Amino acid sequence: MSARFIALLLLLVLQAADLSAQGFAGLGQTTDGHALPDPATRFEYPADHGAHPDFRIEWWYVTANLTDADGRDYGIQWTLFRSALAPGGAPEDQAWMAHAAVSAPDGHRAAERFARGGSGQAGVTASPFEAFIDEWQMAGPSLTDIRVTAQGTDFQYDLALAAGGPFIAQGQNGFSVKSEAGQASHYYSQPFYSVTGTLTFPTGTVEVTGRAWLDREWSSQPLTEDQTGWDWVSLHFEDGDKLMGYRMRNEDGSAYTVGTWIGADGTATPLEPGDLVMTAAGISNVAGRTVPTAWDIALPARQLSIKARAIYPDSWMNLSVSYWEGPVRVTGSHSGTGYLEMSGY
C-alpha cells in the first residue's frame, strides 16, 4: 500500500471524525472550491446515476427489509461513499469508502472497504449501471434492475432488486434543503424495489424476499457547523404509500425536520419544514451509547400517527465512521416496515 494511499485513507477517516467543529462526519466543512447544489438543476437519467466528482461528497445507498420462509426478519445495507479530497474532480483526488451490513435474529454484522481514486479498485458507471469497490458490487442493465452483492468475515449476500415504480426527486425537484441556513443537496430515491436472493452465514444460506430503498445524494456542504447529526427513516406502508423523513439535530437541542410523502402510484409530495413530527420514544444502550431506537412519528396532514420500533436494537455500525442503522416495524394508523438511520450519537 503506497504512502499516498495511506494518506488518502487517513484524510478520509479524519475528515469524518472531526465532529466538534464541523458537524457530524465533517459535513459542515466549507466548500473550498467544490461545486454547490443548484435549485435550477433537474435530474437526467441515467447520467445522474453516475458520479459527480465536482461535489465534495456523494453516496449510493441501499437498505432492504427482508424475511425468510419462516417469517424471520432481516435487514441489509449496501453503501458506496465518494469523497473529493480536493476540488477539480480529478480521479486521483477521490477517496472511496463502502459499508455493508446485515441485521439478523442472531446479531448485527458489518464490514467496510476503502479504495483509492484512479486505481480501478472502485467506481461508478451510469449505463449500464455499475457501482463497485473491490468484490462488492451493485450492477445491472440499469439502476431499475440490479444485483447487489457484498461479504464480510461472517456474512454474505446476493440480492436481485427490480423497481416497480419511478425514481423520486426529494425536496423541491431534487433540491433537498437541510437547514434554515439553506445548506442543501441533490437527492433522489428509488423506493419501489422488490427483492429476492440469499443471505449466507456461518450456519448456512437463507433465501429471502422483501422490499428495498435506494438513496442517491451529492453535495459539498449539507450541514451547518452546529448540526450534530440526523435521524432518518424510510418507511414502506402496507397500502403501498411510503414516507421518507429526517431530523437534522442542532447543538441547542432543536431540529430541522423535513421529508417526502410518496404515494403508491409514485406521486411525490414534499413536506414543509416542521410538518413531520418525530419524537424519540425509547432508548437502547448500544455500543456504550444511549440511542433512541423507538420513535413516534406524526404527519397530521395525512392522518398519520405511527410507532416505528427497531426490530434489532443492537444494529450499531461499529466502523471507521460509526452510526446506528437497522430495520424497523411500524404500527398505528399505518402499518409496515422500513429503515432507521441515526448519526452523531
MARLOSE-569255 format. One record per residue (C-alpha): residue number from 1; chain; residue in three letters; x, y, z. Coordinates in steps of 0.1 Angstrom, whole numbers. Example, Ala and Ser with C-alpha at 12.3 -4.5 7.8 and 13.67 -1.06 7.14 Angstrom:
BEGIN
PT seq mol type    c1    c2    c3
PT   1   A  ALA   123   -45    78
PT   2   A  SER   137   -11    71
//
This chain:
BEGIN
PT seq mol type    c1    c2    c3
PT   1   A  MET     0     0     0
PT   2   A  SER    15    33   -11
PT   3   A  ALA    22    62    12
PT   4   A  ARG    -2    83    -9
PT   5   A  PHE   -30    58    -5
PT   6   A  ILE   -24    56    33
PT   7   A  ALA   -26    95    34
PT   8   A  LEU   -58    94    14
PT   9   A  LEU   -74    70    38
PT  10   A  LEU   -62    89    69
PT  11   A  LEU   -76   121    54
PT  12   A  LEU  -110   104    47
PT  13   A  VAL  -113    90    82
PT  14   A  LEU  -100   121   100
PT  15   A  GLN  -124   142    79
PT  16   A  ALA  -152   120    91
PT  17   A  ALA  -140   120   127
PT  18   A  ASP  -140   158   134
PT  19   A  LEU  -174   162   149
PT  20   A  SER  -169   191   173
PT  21   A  ALA  -164   220   148
PT  22   A  GLN  -176   207   115
PT  23   A  GLY  -210   190   122
PT  24   A  PHE  -214   152   120
PT  25   A  ALA  -187   134    99
PT  26   A  GLY  -172   167    88
PT  27   A  LEU  -202   175    67
PT  28   A  GLY  -203   211    80
PT  29   A  GLN  -170   220    64
PT  30   A  THR  -166   249    40
PT  31   A  THR  -170   241     3
PT  32   A  ASP  -134   252    -6
PT  33   A  GLY  -139   254   -44
PT  34   A  HIS  -162   224   -48
PT  35   A  ALA  -194   226   -68
PT  36   A  LEU  -226   237   -50
PT  37   A  PRO  -262   223   -54
PT  38   A  ASP  -283   245   -77
PT  39   A  PRO  -322   246   -72
PT  40   A  ALA  -325   251  -110
PT  41   A  THR  -309   217  -117
PT  42   A  ARG  -331   189  -129
PT  43   A  PHE  -321   152  -128
PT  44   A  GLU  -312   135  -160
PT  45   A  TYR  -314    97  -160
PT  46   A  PRO  -293    76  -165
PT  47   A  ALA  -265   102  -163
PT  48   A  ASP  -272   112  -127
PT  49   A  HIS  -269    76  -116
PT  50   A  GLY  -231    81  -121
PT  51   A  ALA  -206   101  -101
PT  52   A  HIS  -205   139   -96
PT  53   A  PRO  -168   144   -88
PT  54   A  ASP  -170   182   -87
PT  55   A  PHE  -190   179   -55
PT  56   A  ARG  -172   170   -22
PT  57   A  ILE  -194   141   -11
PT  58   A  GLU  -217   116   -27
PT  59   A  TRP  -233    82   -19
PT  60   A  TRP  -252    53   -34
PT  61   A  TYR  -272    38    -5
PT  62   A  VAL  -294     7    -4
PT  63   A  THR  -314    -7    25
PT  64   A  ALA  -337   -36    24
PT  65   A  ASN  -363   -52    47
PT  66   A  LEU  -363   -89    42
PT  67   A  THR  -380  -121    55
PT  68   A  ASP  -373  -158    52
PT  69   A  ALA  -398  -186    46
PT  70   A  ASP  -404  -188    83
PT  71   A  GLY  -412  -151    86
PT  72   A  ARG  -380  -141   104
PT  73   A  ASP  -369  -105    98
PT  74   A  TYR  -336   -95    83
PT  75   A  GLY  -322   -61    71
PT  76   A  ILE  -293   -53    48
PT  77   A  GLN  -274   -22    39
PT  78   A  TRP  -250   -16    10
PT  79   A  THR  -234    18     6
PT  80   A  LEU  -207    33   -15
PT  81   A  PHE  -193    67    -5
PT  82   A  ARG  -172    90   -26
PT  83   A  SER  -153   119   -10
PT  84   A  ALA  -133   145   -30
PT  85   A  LEU  -102   154   -11
PT  86   A  ALA   -95   184   -34
PT  87   A  PRO  -117   204   -58
PT  88   A  GLY  -114   199   -95
PT  89   A  GLY  -128   164   -99
PT  90   A  ALA   -96   146  -107
PT  91   A  PRO   -98   108  -102
PT  92   A  GLU   -67   106   -81
PT  93   A  ASP   -83   132   -57
PT  94   A  GLN  -113   109   -50
PT  95   A  ALA  -114    86   -20
PT  96   A  TRP  -139    58   -18
PT  97   A  MET  -154    40    12
PT  98   A  ALA  -181    13    14
PT  99   A  HIS  -202    -2    42
PT 100   A  ALA  -222   -34    41
PT 101   A  ALA  -243   -48    69
PT 102   A  VAL  -268   -75    78
PT 103   A  SER  -292   -73   108
PT 104   A  ALA  -304  -107   117
PT 105   A  PRO  -321  -126   147
PT 106   A  ASP  -287  -137   159
PT 107   A  GLY  -270  -103   157
PT 108   A  HIS  -257   -74   136
PT 109   A  ARG  -228   -78   112
PT 110   A  ALA  -209   -50    94
PT 111   A  ALA  -179   -46    72
PT 112   A  GLU  -162   -18    53
PT 113   A  ARG  -139   -13    23
PT 114   A  PHE  -116    16    12
PT 115   A  ALA  -102    24   -22
PT 116   A  ARG   -80    50   -39
PT 117   A  GLY   -95    70   -68
PT 118   A  GLY   -80    62  -102
PT 119   A  SER   -67    28   -91
PT 120   A  GLY   -95     7  -106
PT 121   A  GLN  -105    -5   -72
PT 122   A  ALA  -138    14   -70
PT 123   A  GLY  -160    35   -92
PT 124   A  VAL  -194    40  -108
PT 125   A  THR  -207    40  -144
PT 126   A  ALA  -242    52  -152
PT 127   A  SER  -252    29  -181
PT 128   A  PRO  -251     0  -179
PT 129   A  PHE  -251     7  -142
PT 130   A  GLU  -222    -5  -121
PT 131   A  ALA  -211     7   -86
PT 132   A  PHE  -183   -13   -71
PT 133   A  ILE  -154   -14   -46
PT 134   A  ASP  -132   -45   -47
PT 135   A  GLU  -155   -75   -48
PT 136   A  TRP  -186   -57   -36
PT 137   A  GLN  -209   -47   -64
PT 138   A  MET  -243   -31   -73
PT 139   A  ALA  -248   -36  -110
PT 140   A  GLY  -273   -43  -138
PT 141   A  PRO  -285   -32  -172
PT 142   A  SER  -300    -1  -155
PT 143   A  LEU  -305    11  -119
PT 144   A  THR  -340    -2  -121
PT 145   A  ASP  -328   -38  -124
PT 146   A  ILE  -297   -46  -103
PT 147   A  ARG  -278   -73   -84
PT 148   A  VAL  -263   -63   -51
PT 149   A  THR  -235   -84   -35
PT 150   A  ALA  -212   -79    -6
PT 151   A  GLN  -194  -100    21
PT 152   A  GLY  -177   -98    54
PT 153   A  THR  -159  -123    76
PT 154   A  ASP  -192  -138    88
PT 155   A  PHE  -218  -129    62
PT 156   A  GLN  -225  -126    25
PT 157   A  TYR  -255  -116     5
PT 158   A  ASP  -265  -119   -31
PT 159   A  LEU  -298  -100   -39
PT 160   A  ALA  -317   -91   -71
PT 161   A  LEU  -336   -58   -70
PT 162   A  ALA  -363   -49   -95
PT 163   A  ALA  -380   -15   -94
PT 164   A  GLY  -418   -13   -98
PT 165   A  GLY  -421    24   -97
PT 166   A  PRO  -404    57  -107
PT 167   A  PHE  -374    74   -92
PT 168   A  ILE  -384   101   -67
PT 169   A  ALA  -369   135   -65
PT 170   A  GLN  -367   145   -29
PT 171   A  GLY  -372   181   -17
PT 172   A  GLN  -381   206   -44
PT 173   A  ASN  -374   189   -77
PT 174   A  GLY  -344   171   -61
PT 175   A  PHE  -330   202   -43
PT 176   A  SER  -331   190    -7
PT 177   A  VAL  -326   217    20
PT 178   A  LYS  -310   206    52
PT 179   A  SER  -312   236    74
PT 180   A  GLU  -328   270    79
PT 181   A  ALA  -295   285    67
PT 182   A  GLY  -301   269    33
PT 183   A  GLN  -275   241    31
PT 184   A  ALA  -287   216     6
PT 185   A  SER  -280   185   -15
PT 186   A  HIS  -292   170   -47
PT 187   A  TYR  -312   139   -36
PT 188   A  TYR  -333   113   -53
PT 189   A  SER  -346    78   -43
PT 190   A  GLN  -358    46   -58
PT 191   A  PRO  -382    32   -31
PT 192   A  PHE  -401     7   -52
PT 193   A  TYR  -377   -23   -54
PT 194   A  SER  -389   -58   -48
PT 195   A  VAL  -361   -82   -37
PT 196   A  THR  -352  -118   -40
PT 197   A  GLY  -320  -135   -30
PT 198   A  THR  -299  -152    -4
PT 199   A  LEU  -281  -143    29
PT 200   A  THR  -252  -166    39
PT 201   A  PHE  -239  -170    74
PT 202   A  PRO  -215  -195    91
PT 203   A  THR  -246  -216    99
PT 204   A  GLY  -258  -217    62
PT 205   A  THR  -277  -199    35
PT 206   A  VAL  -312  -184    39
PT 207   A  GLU  -335  -175    10
PT 208   A  VAL  -352  -141    15
PT 209   A  THR  -377  -118    -2
PT 210   A  GLY  -387   -83     6
PT 211   A  ARG  -385   -46    -3
PT 212   A  ALA  -356   -22    -8
PT 213   A  TRP  -349    15   -10
PT 214   A  LEU  -321    33   -28
PT 215   A  ASP  -310    68   -19
PT 216   A  ARG  -287    89   -42
PT 217   A  GLU  -273   121   -28
PT 218   A  TRP  -245   145   -35
PT 219   A  SER  -234   179   -21
PT 220   A  SER  -205   199    -8
PT 221   A  GLN  -218   213    24
PT 222   A  PRO  -251   197    35
PT 223   A  LEU  -248   206    72
PT 224   A  THR  -242   237    92
PT 225   A  GLU  -214   238   117
PT 226   A  ASP  -238   235   147
PT 227   A  GLN  -257   204   133
PT 228   A  THR  -245   173   152
PT 229   A  GLY  -262   145   133
PT 230   A  TRP  -295   132   119
PT 231   A  ASP  -324   108   125
PT 232   A  TRP  -337    94    91
PT 233   A  VAL  -364    70    83
PT 234   A  SER  -376    54    50
PT 235   A  LEU  -409    36    55
PT 236   A  HIS  -430    12    34
PT 237   A  PHE  -466    11    44
PT 238   A  GLU  -488   -19    36
PT 239   A  ASP  -512     1    15
PT 240   A  GLY  -483    10    -9
PT 241   A  ASP  -477    45     3
PT 242   A  LYS  -442    54    15
PT 243   A  LEU  -425    81    37
PT 244   A  MET  -391    95    38
PT 245   A  GLY  -383   119    67
PT 246   A  TYR  -354   131    88
PT 247   A  ARG  -345   154   117
PT 248   A  MET  -312   174   114
PT 249   A  ARG  -302   179   150
PT 250   A  ASN  -287   211   163
PT 251   A  GLU  -264   217   192
PT 252   A  ASP  -290   236   211
PT 253   A  GLY  -315   207   211
PT 254   A  SER  -337   219   182
PT 255   A  ALA  -341   201   149
PT 256   A  TYR  -348   208   113
PT 257   A  THR  -374   182   101
PT 258   A  VAL  -385   176    65
PT 259   A  GLY  -395   147    43
PT 260   A  THR  -415   134    13
PT 261   A  TRP  -448   116    11
PT 262   A  ILE  -447    91   -17
PT 263   A  GLY  -480    77   -30
PT 264   A  ALA  -483    41   -42
PT 265   A  ASP  -487    55   -77
PT 266   A  GLY  -453    73   -74
PT 267   A  THR  -467   108   -68
PT 268   A  ALA  -443   126   -45
PT 269   A  THR  -453   154   -22
PT 270   A  PRO  -425   173    -4
PT 271   A  LEU  -432   182    32
PT 272   A  GLU  -427   217    46
PT 273   A  PRO  -402   220    75
PT 274   A  GLY  -420   210   107
PT 275   A  ASP  -449   192    90
PT 276   A  LEU  -434   159   101
PT 277   A  VAL  -431   154   139
PT 278   A  MET  -405   128   150
PT 279   A  THR  -403   122   188
PT 280   A  ALA  -379    98   205
PT 281   A  ALA  -400    73   225
PT 282   A  GLY  -375    48   238
PT 283   A  ILE  -337    45   244
PT 284   A  SER  -314    15   240
PT 285   A  ASN  -279    11   253
PT 286   A  VAL  -258     2   222
PT 287   A  ALA  -221     0   219
PT 288   A  GLY  -216    21   250
PT 289   A  ARG  -240    48   238
PT 290   A  THR  -277    57   245
PT 291   A  VAL  -295    56   212
PT 292   A  PRO  -332    63   206
PT 293   A  THR  -343    31   188
PT 294   A  ALA  -381    38   192
PT 295   A  TRP  -398    68   175
PT 296   A  ASP  -433    82   174
PT 297   A  ILE  -440    98   141
PT 298   A  ALA  -469   121   132
PT 299   A  LEU  -480   138   100
PT 300   A  PRO  -513   154   107
PT 301   A  ALA  -520   163    70
PT 302   A  ARG  -520   126    62
PT 303   A  GLN  -537   114    94
PT 304   A  LEU  -505    96   101
PT 305   A  SER  -497    87   137
PT 306   A  ILE  -474    57   140
PT 307   A  LYS  -448    40   162
PT 308   A  ALA  -415    30   145
PT 309   A  ARG  -396     4   166
PT 310   A  ALA  -362   -11   159
PT 311   A  ILE  -365   -48   152
PT 312   A  TYR  -329   -53   163
PT 313   A  PRO  -318   -25   187
PT 314   A  ASP  -282   -36   186
PT 315   A  SER  -277   -26   149
PT 316   A  TRP  -247    -4   155
PT 317   A  MET  -223     2   126
PT 318   A  ASN  -190    -1   145
PT 319   A  LEU  -168    10   117
PT 320   A  SER  -144    39   109
PT 321   A  VAL  -174    62   108
PT 322   A  SER  -199    48   133
PT 323   A  TYR  -237    52   134
PT 324   A  TRP  -269    32   140
PT 325   A  GLU  -287    16   111
PT 326   A  GLY  -313   -11   111
PT 327   A  PRO  -348   -23   102
PT 328   A  VAL  -379   -10   120
PT 329   A  ARG  -415   -22   122
PT 330   A  VAL  -443     3   120
PT 331   A  THR  -477     1   138
PT 332   A  GLY  -505    26   144
PT 333   A  SER  -526    45   119
PT 334   A  HIS  -504    28    92
PT 335   A  SER  -485    -5    94
PT 336   A  GLY  -454   -16    76
PT 337   A  THR  -417   -18    78
PT 338   A  GLY  -387     4    70
PT 339   A  TYR  -353    15    79
PT 340   A  LEU  -339    39   106
PT 341   A  GLU  -305    56   104
PT 342   A  MET  -291    77   133
PT 343   A  SER  -258    95   132
PT 344   A  GLY  -239   116   157
PT 345   A  TYR  -247    96   189
//
